[in-house]
Amino acid sequence: MRKPENKRVVVVGYEISTALGHGFDNTWQQAVAGESGVGWLTRFDAGSYPVKTAGEIPDYDPLQYSFLTERDIYLWDAKYIPMTMALCHDVAQKTGLTVSEENTHRIGALIGSAINGNDSYEQNLNGLRRGGALKVSPFCLPNICANMPAGKTSILLGFTGPVMAPATACATANHCIAEAAKIIQRGDADAMFAGGVELPLLPAIFYGFGNMRALAQTDEADRASVNPRLASRPFSKDRRGFVLAEGAGILLLTSMDFALEHQMPILAEVLGQHMNSDAYHYTNPKVETIATCVRQAIEDADIAIDEVGYINAHGTSTKAGDKAEVACLRQVFGDQLRHIPISSSKSQLGHSLAASAALEAAVTIQGLVEDTVLPTLNLRIDPDFDDLDLVPDKARKVRYDIAISNSFGFGGPNCCVVFKRWEG
């Protein structure tokens, strides 16, 4: 094997689709204004089920894209496929990325999902039950292949570099970003699309999480029973679980040299990363291994802990998850932690599983660009966390140079990525 080249890796663009709107600008403007995308579930009728809130993308129409036809939408009925194509197309347009014969093999994609094409599978299963074998689409298998969104995007844009679909539950998008950075750093690609796409509001998925007691219940005693935007409340003493949400996020990473050569807009540098596994429990987090993950990411970035100016927390709004994350951060940062702003984007966007870290990376980087920290909404702070700066309810103007973004998932995967302000 040839020697790694150790190139610097930068982020030149991103596009996201969230419960606050399709397109990064829609989400960012509302997030800064302190809005929440959480509302009542409308994708299907949940009847008297005690979980009633969700994060639904309000304004996305795949037919707004000229390369997607009604026939495409009919055949590729796993919605994460056209969504991925749309966002990657938008990022390429925004950054001025041009795929050519000279660079096609140097451009790739790492884009993952946790639920994948279960919407297509559900439709085909219903067809099988109603009408037998011939009611199963020949596109059923391609629709549920985890690599198909990235694969279809490579066909659309014409790149032939590495294309993969990591699947590590709620840590997926951070793993994609971290590994895409490593691919570029060692010289195996010049540009990589990286992120996650998740459209999980299906009855079986929704009820499955709800019956695990993972989702926020909104009975008459709960403050979200009248106002659904109050349901996601990370780090609050009355937190009840997360709000399941649709979401998709794609970042475009390149080598610094590639970005400068092609006059692309550099937004931040990927300074460090680390990933590990709890080897502990299929859902419960382990403080020691999460702390190791964060600590090793900071060491990989070759910075001191007091250089970290902001932490975008995994912050799911579950009792165990928030408690474990704070405990891990205390281990890593010690007394310094109370001086670092910490917030959870899931208070505004809900939890979009494999896509969540991509959304959080995008808003974290934009915060570096605009000297802004987004808030943690609905905060009635847990007394165990009352020494921390959790940025309650309102975005804050503050200059910081380095931010970290945490993500953890079922099965024990952990990933932390460190971003640095681009100084030029």
C-alpha positions in Angstrom: 0.0 0.0 0.0 1.2 3.5 -0.8 1.9 6.0 2.0 -1.1 8.1 3.0 -0.9 11.7 1.8 -2.3 13.4 5.0 -4.3 16.1 3.1 -6.3 18.8 4.9 -10.0 18.2 4.5 -12.6 21.0 4.3 -16.4 21.4 4.0 -17.4 23.4 1.0 -21.2 23.1 1.2 -24.2 21.3 2.5 -27.9 20.9 1.9 -30.5 19.6 4.3 -34.2 18.9 4.5 -35.8 19.0 7.9 -39.1 19.6 9.8 -38.3 23.3 9.5 -38.3 23.1 5.7 -36.6 21.8 2.6 -33.3 23.5 2.0 -30.6 24.7 4.3 -31.6 28.4 4.2 -35.2 27.6 5.3 -34.0 25.5 8.3 -31.3 27.9 9.4 -33.4 31.1 9.3 -36.1 29.5 11.4 -33.7 27.8 13.8 -32.0 31.1 14.5 -35.4 32.6 15.1 -36.0 29.9 17.8 -38.7 28.0 15.8 -39.5 24.3 16.2 -40.5 21.9 13.4 -42.2 19.5 15.7 -45.9 19.1 15.2 -48.8 16.7 15.3 -48.3 13.4 13.4 -50.2 13.5 10.1 -48.4 10.9 7.9 -50.8 8.3 9.2 -53.7 8.1 11.7 -52.3 6.8 15.0 -55.7 6.9 16.6 -55.5 6.9 20.4 -51.9 5.9 20.6 -50.2 8.0 23.3 -47.4 9.3 21.1 -48.8 12.0 18.8 -45.9 14.3 17.8 -43.5 14.0 14.9 -41.1 16.1 12.8 -42.5 16.2 9.2 -40.8 17.9 6.3 -43.4 20.4 5.2 -42.5 21.6 1.7 -40.6 19.0 -0.2 -41.8 17.9 -3.7 -39.5 15.6 -5.6 -41.2 16.7 -8.9 -39.7 20.2 -8.4 -36.5 18.6 -9.8 -36.3 18.3 -13.5 -34.4 15.1 -13.4 -37.2 13.4 -11.4 -40.4 12.4 -13.3 -43.7 10.9 -12.1 -42.5 7.6 -13.4 -39.3 7.9 -11.4 -41.2 8.5 -8.3 -43.6 5.6 -9.0 -40.7 3.1 -9.6 -38.4 4.4 -7.0 -41.0 4.6 -4.2 -38.4 4.4 -1.4 -38.5 8.1 -0.7 -34.9 8.3 0.6 -33.6 7.6 -3.0 -35.0 10.7 -4.8 -34.4 12.8 -1.6 -30.7 11.9 -1.7 -30.4 12.6 -5.4 -32.1 16.0 -4.9 -29.8 17.1 -2.0 -26.6 16.0 -3.7 -27.7 17.8 -6.9 -28.3 20.9 -4.8 -25.0 20.7 -3.1 -23.1 20.3 -6.4 -25.0 23.3 -7.8 -24.3 25.4 -4.8 -20.6 24.7 -4.6 -19.9 24.7 -8.4 -18.7 21.1 -8.4 -18.3 19.8 -11.9 -17.7 16.1 -12.6 -15.5 15.5 -15.6 -13.6 12.7 -17.3 -10.5 13.9 -15.4 -11.9 13.8 -11.9 -14.8 11.4 -12.0 -12.8 8.6 -10.3 -11.8 11.1 -7.6 -15.3 11.9 -6.4 -17.4 9.6 -4.3 -20.2 9.3 -1.7 -20.8 7.9 1.8 -24.5 8.2 2.5 -26.4 6.0 5.0 -29.8 5.4 6.5 -31.2 3.3 9.4 -34.6 2.6 8.0 -33.6 2.5 4.4 -36.4 1.6 1.9 -38.9 0.2 4.5 -41.6 2.4 3.0 -41.2 0.6 -0.4 -41.0 -2.8 1.4 -44.2 -2.0 3.3 -46.1 -1.2 0.0 -44.8 -4.3 -1.7 -45.8 -6.4 1.3 -49.3 -5.0 1.2 -49.5 -5.7 -2.5 -48.4 -9.3 -1.9 -51.1 -9.8 0.7 -53.8 -8.3 -1.5 -52.9 -9.7 -4.9 -50.2 -12.3 -4.7 -46.7 -12.6 -6.1 -47.3 -10.5 -9.3 -48.1 -7.5 -7.2 -44.5 -7.3 -5.9 -42.6 -4.7 -8.0 -39.4 -5.8 -9.7 -38.0 -2.6 -8.2 -38.7 -3.9 -4.7 -35.2 -5.2 -4.1 -33.3 -2.1 -5.5 -35.5 0.2 -3.5 -34.5 -1.4 -0.2 -30.8 -1.7 -1.0 -29.0 0.6 1.4 -26.5 1.7 -1.2 -29.1 2.7 -3.8 -29.4 6.4 -2.8 -25.7 7.0 -3.2 -25.6 4.7 -6.3 -28.4 6.6 -8.0 -26.8 9.8 -7.2 -23.5 8.7 -8.7 -25.4 7.8 -11.9 -27.1 11.2 -11.9 -23.9 13.2 -11.3 -21.5 10.9 -13.1 -18.9 10.3 -10.4 -17.2 6.9 -10.2 -15.2 7.1 -7.0 -15.9 5.2 -3.8 -19.6 4.8 -3.0 -20.7 3.2 0.2 -23.6 3.2 2.6 -22.5 2.8 6.3 -25.3 1.9 8.7 -24.7 2.6 12.3 -28.1 3.7 13.5 -28.2 7.2 14.9 -24.4 7.6 14.5 -24.6 6.9 10.7 -24.1 10.4 9.3 -21.2 11.2 11.6 -19.5 8.0 10.5 -20.1 8.9 6.9 -18.6 12.4 7.5 -15.6 11.0 9.5 -14.8 8.2 7.1 -15.2 10.4 4.0 -12.7 12.8 5.6 -10.3 10.0 6.1 -10.7 8.9 2.5 -9.8 12.4 1.3 -7.1 12.8 3.9 -5.2 9.7 2.8 -5.5 10.7 -0.9 -8.0 8.2 -2.2 -10.5 10.9 -3.3 -10.6 14.6 -3.8 -14.3 15.2 -3.0 -16.9 13.1 -1.1 -20.6 13.6 -0.5 -21.3 12.5 3.0 -24.4 12.3 5.2 -27.6 10.5 6.0 -31.2 10.4 4.8 -34.1 9.2 6.9 -37.9 9.2 6.2 -39.0 6.9 9.1 -42.6 7.9 9.8 -44.1 4.5 9.1 -46.5 2.8 11.5 -44.3 -0.2 12.4 -41.3 2.0 13.0 -43.2 4.6 15.0 -45.0 2.1 17.2 -41.8 0.1 17.6 -40.0 3.1 19.1 -43.1 4.1 21.1 -43.5 0.7 22.6 -39.8 0.8 23.7 -40.8 3.9 25.6 -38.2 5.9 23.6 -40.7 8.4 22.1 -42.2 11.4 23.9 -45.7 10.7 25.1 -48.2 13.5 25.2 -50.9 12.7 27.7 -53.1 15.3 29.3 -50.5 15.8 32.1 -47.8 16.7 29.7 -47.0 20.3 28.7 -46.9 19.3 25.1 -50.5 18.0 25.1 -51.7 21.3 23.7 -48.6 22.5 22.0 -46.6 19.8 20.2 -43.5 22.0 19.7 -42.8 21.5 23.5 -42.4 17.7 23.1 -38.7 17.6 22.3 -36.9 19.0 25.4 -33.4 17.7 25.8 -31.8 18.1 29.2 -35.1 19.1 30.8 -36.2 17.7 34.1 -39.5 16.5 32.6 -38.1 15.1 29.3 -40.0 12.0 28.2 -38.2 10.8 25.1 -37.4 11.9 21.6 -39.6 13.0 18.7 -39.2 10.9 15.6 -38.6 13.1 12.6 -38.0 13.0 8.9 -34.7 14.5 7.8 -31.9 14.4 5.3 -28.5 16.1 5.2 -25.6 16.0 2.7 -22.2 17.6 3.2 -19.6 18.0 0.4 -16.1 17.4 1.7 -13.0 18.1 -0.4 -9.3 18.3 0.0 -8.2 21.9 0.7 -6.1 21.8 -2.5 -9.1 20.8 -4.6 -11.3 23.5 -3.1 -8.8 26.2 -3.7 -8.0 25.0 -7.2 -11.7 25.1 -8.2 -12.5 28.3 -6.2 -15.1 26.5 -4.0 -16.5 28.2 -0.9 -14.6 26.8 2.1 -16.8 26.9 5.2 -14.9 24.9 7.8 -12.1 22.4 8.2 -12.6 18.8 9.5 -10.0 18.9 12.1 -10.4 15.5 13.8 -12.7 12.5 14.4 -13.0 9.3 16.4 -15.3 6.4 16.4 -15.7 3.4 18.7 -18.2 1.0 20.1 -19.6 0.5 23.6 -19.7 -3.3 23.6 -22.2 -2.9 26.4 -25.9 -2.9 25.6 -28.1 -2.8 22.5 -29.8 0.5 23.5 -28.2 1.8 26.7 -25.1 4.0 26.3 -21.9 3.5 28.2 -20.3 6.6 29.6 -16.7 5.4 29.6 -16.6 4.5 25.9 -18.4 7.7 24.8 -15.9 9.7 26.9 -13.1 7.9 25.1 -14.6 8.7 21.8 -14.9 12.4 22.4 -11.4 12.5 24.0 -9.8 10.7 21.1 -11.5 13.0 18.6 -10.0 16.0 20.4 -6.6 14.3 20.4 -7.0 13.5 16.7 -7.6 17.2 16.1 -4.4 18.0 18.0 -6.0 20.6 20.2 -6.4 21.2 23.9 -9.8 20.8 25.5 -10.0 24.5 26.4 -10.0 25.3 22.6 -13.4 23.7 22.1 -15.9 26.6 21.9 -19.2 24.8 21.4 -20.6 21.3 21.7 -23.5 20.2 19.5 -24.8 17.4 21.7 -26.5 14.2 20.6 -29.2 15.4 23.1 -32.1 13.1 22.3 -34.3 14.1 25.2 -34.3 10.6 26.8 -33.7 10.2 30.5 -30.8 7.8 30.1 -29.2 9.3 27.0 -29.0 12.9 28.1 -27.7 11.8 31.5 -25.0 9.6 30.0 -23.9 12.3 27.5 -23.4 14.9 30.2 -21.5 12.4 32.4 -19.2 11.7 29.5 -18.6 15.4 28.8 -17.8 15.9 32.5 -15.2 13.2 32.3 -13.6 14.8 29.2 -13.8 18.5 30.0 -13.9 18.6 33.8 -14.6 22.1 35.3 -14.0 23.6 31.8 -17.4 22.2 30.7 -19.5 24.8 32.5 -17.8 27.5 30.3 -18.7 25.8 27.0 -22.1 26.4 25.3 -23.9 23.1 24.7 -27.1 22.7 22.8 -29.2 20.1 21.1 -30.6 20.7 17.6 -33.1 17.9 18.2 -35.1 20.3 20.3 -35.9 22.1 17.1 -35.7 19.4 14.4 -36.7 16.2 16.3 -34.6 13.0 15.9 -34.1 11.9 12.3 -32.0 8.8 13.3 -29.2 8.2 10.7 -29.6 11.7 9.2 -29.5 13.6 12.5 -25.7 14.0 12.7 -25.6 15.5 9.1 -28.2 18.1 10.0 -26.3 18.9 13.2 -23.0 19.1 11.4 -24.4 21.6 8.9 -25.9 23.9 11.5 -22.8 23.6 13.7 -20.6 24.7 10.7 -22.9 27.5 9.8 -22.7 28.6 13.5 -18.9 28.8 13.0 -19.4 30.9 9.9 -21.9 33.3 11.4 -20.7 33.4 15.0 -23.9 31.8 16.2 -24.9 29.1 18.6 -28.4 27.6 18.2 -30.6 27.1 21.3 -31.9 24.2 23.2 -35.7 24.8 23.1 -38.2 24.1 25.8 -35.6 23.9 28.6 -36.7 23.4 32.1 -33.2 22.4 33.2 -32.7 19.1 35.0 -31.1 20.0 38.4 -28.3 17.6 37.6 -27.2 19.8 34.7 -27.9 23.3 36.2 -24.2 24.2 36.3 -24.0 23.9 32.5 -24.6 26.5 29.7 -27.3 24.7 27.7 -28.2 27.9 25.6 -31.9 28.0 26.7 -34.5 28.9 24.1 -32.7 31.7 22.1 -29.9 31.6 19.6 -26.8 33.4 20.8 -24.2 35.5 19.0 -20.7 34.3 20.1 -17.5 33.8 18.2 -15.8 30.5 18.6 -13.2 28.7 16.4 -13.7 25.0 17.2 -16.9 22.9 17.7 -17.5 19.3 18.2 -20.6 17.3 17.1 -21.5 14.1 18.9 -23.6 11.1 17.8 -24.3 7.7 19.3 -26.6 4.9 18.3 -28.3 1.6 19.1 -25.9 -1.2 19.2 -23.2 1.0 20.8 -21.6 3.0 17.9 -20.2 6.3 18.9 -18.7 9.0 16.6 -17.4 12.5 17.4 -16.3 15.0 14.7 -14.3 18.2 15.3 -14.8 21.2 13.0 -12.7 24.4 12.9 -13.5 27.8 11.6 -12.0 28.5 8.2 -9.6 31.4 8.3 -8.5 31.3 4.7 
